[in-house]
């Protein structure tokens, strides 16, 4: 359950963010009402939203300070220590919050005619790629691959998913796909940069591929009921015939149940849920109080963690993870900034 301070901070952010509502004026009025009702209790220390976001800034600058005492529209006065007061322009804060939390669509020069993702719906590596595409507002078509026959990718020498085709170019391996797509969107940036922020990003992207994903399968396919739950989710999203759905659901569930047992042994996992909870807590500790690992906006590591966790979020394993760890606040923020899927309906 989200803590009171975290919940209050998050509600203020969403109230301030015009993307959370079709009417920015409603957000402004809601903020004024909240502050007015609690006016006598507010002081600078309790404005955790501003201080936390300041701390999260990768530049270390307090982006909100220029707004204090500067206002052109209707402002609210907040008492500090019973004597000093200052004014905060609600419209300025809304603008700043929009800049911080807005999605990052591709630049005009990065225009693709067709992007197609060959995937398994519950595959964590495929979902890493989808999180990236969704965040950057890149429309894509999806081809659900039959995990037993793989007939949809018989044309490819590479027999794993994800496979992403971009205007006829075939990209494979989730991390390599994201690196190449990121280079297209941000040609002046390098994923191999040695700056502190990008070194940290690279470290945690490696953690996702080498640790987090290996914890997921033993949890998703922990027992027969959870394995069937997962494959029911998979077949409901694929373009399968009735016979294929039944075959994939039951044969796949049985196969993955035994695969998960081998993975437990291979990675020395004795308690699946404990390993999942530990991984979630490790990630929250890495945030170190920041909104995202990337600071005020997600970086590729944030998108990778969110992507691999997204397919389990509303399965039994994901619900347990959210209930028993501190990851809920970060996950909710990621849901907000990544937004709706950019998948094009076939």
Secondary structure, DSSP 4 states (H G I P E B T S, - for coil): ---HHHHHHHHHHHHH-GGG-S-HHHHHHHHHHHHHHTGGG--GGG-HHHHHHHHH-TT---TTGGGBT--SS-EEEEEETTTEEEEEEHHHHHHHHHHHH---PPPTT---S-EEEEE-TT-HHHHHHHHHHHHTT--BEEEEPPTTT-GGGTT-S--SS-EEEETTEEEESHHHHHHHHHHHH-TT--TT--SHHHHHHHHHHHHIIIIIHHHHHHHHTSSHHHHHHHHHHHHHHS---HHHHHHHHHHHHHHHHHHHHHHHHHTT-S-HHHHHHHHHHHHHHHHTT-SBTTBSS--HHHHHHHHHHHTTTTSHHHHHHHHHSSTHHHHHHHHHHH-S--BPP-
